[in-house]
Amino acid sequence: MENQFISIFQRNPCLDQRFMVFVLIFFSLTCSFSPSYGYDSLDPYANITITWDFLVENGDTYDVRVSLYNFQLFRHVELPGWKLGWSWKSEEVIWSMWGAEATQQGNCSIYIGKELPHCCEKKPVIVDLMPGAPYKLQVANCCKGGVLSSMRQESANYGAAFQMNVGKSSGKDVDNKMPENFTLGLPGYTCSEPFQVPPTKFSKDGGRRWTQVLETWNVTCVYSQFQSSPTPRCCVSLSSFYNSTIVPCPQCSCGCQWLKGTKCVKSGETPSVLQLPHEHYTAEVEPLVRCSQHMCPIRVHWHVKQSYTQYWRVKITITNLNFAKNYSEWNLVVMHPNLRNITQVFSFNYSPLNQYGNINDTGMFWGIHFYNDLLLTSGERGNVQTEILLQKDSEIFTFREGWAFPRRILFNGDECVMPPPDQYPRLPNKSHRAMAASFIAFFFLFLSVSL
């Protein structure tokens, strides 16, 4: 393959050689990556698990309970929520459902004159019921609009469930009823094939008796930011009290304004109602961002604000530059070695993410309920901010060489583009300070002699 690229450039000598080198390096790096595209070192066991429990056989039908568990520390599922899909292996139909509903009933014409099934689709797509659904349609842990909280942010709401009665096709055993080709309907998620696990057990009579289902199958779905979006979704800018330089987000971090077909809202303008999407609760919407040199929907600004004798203070501001979306239940993950000595966090919730024993250099921030857990759109004062107070660690603390700035920042689980390290605000040069001090001393000496 590399030889093919070389031959292309040999036939076209006018092509820039630098571009040729870039293509070859990119191809080599891509080929060297392992297939574990869903791995995240900050959350190595992250996944969404689908559990399929065969509850009971009813002659021509059987009952199934389906559960979804978000085993991700900081990545959550927000509106419009999950849309669980699969492919039946035979001619199964869903006669009835509780806790969820199929988006399409499908062609049920063969059941004319009878009670129609809930869904006759070969590849059904199931969505969660909204909060406040009729009580007779509810089951335990249902009706959240498809929203799944992360494990660390709100552990009580990381699961969802629904139940259904499925019509069997003739001559098939329960083993063959397990569907295949599962999907979550969420950008960036890829699901495995179903695999059988020990049957789920349920406690009754205060734990004195246990019952179990007929069979249990699991499906594991992992996330990849590269599959979710062709471009990043956030960027980071930096500043400090000891340097007047404000380092902006890198140019074209999430897109380039000058590219053909790029749409954005110019500064001072407000998009018309007709431009804004109206499908927040049914489909993921494309960002409509404010025009900028970085074109990111989210900008995170890290400002080293003050330095005390034993502490130092940082201000973090998250700005929503997306006119098309409010970010609910947002979160921010920061990696910095001094987070192991964090003393106080203002206006945000905070939890450390020490996944590797005593290495406590990563933390998660998120909003306070009914105060700032909703990051509004760009047109409605769309920013939230906090200040954090950190104790200086005498072994590692310094303001030199950009040490005071974060190593990584993730917004809603997606990596943000950082400025190049050589552009970080730096301390004033010692030689300049020495020259300034010498000049001042010489000036006062000259003034005293003159007087």
PyMOL commands that set and color helices and strands:
alter all, ss='L'
color gray80, all
select helices_A, chain A and resi 2-11+17-32+109-111+135-137+155-157+174-177+205-207+225-228+337-341+400-402+421-423+430-450
alter helices_A, ss='H'
color red, helices_A
select strands_A, chain A and resi 47-58+61-71+83-87+93-98+100-102+125-128+159-167+180-183+189-191+195-197+201-204+209-212+215-223+234-240+243-247+298-307+311-320+327-328+331-335+342-345+349-352+362-366+374-375+383-391+408-411+414-415
alter strands_A, ss='S'
color yellow, strands_A
deselect
rebuild
show_as cartoon
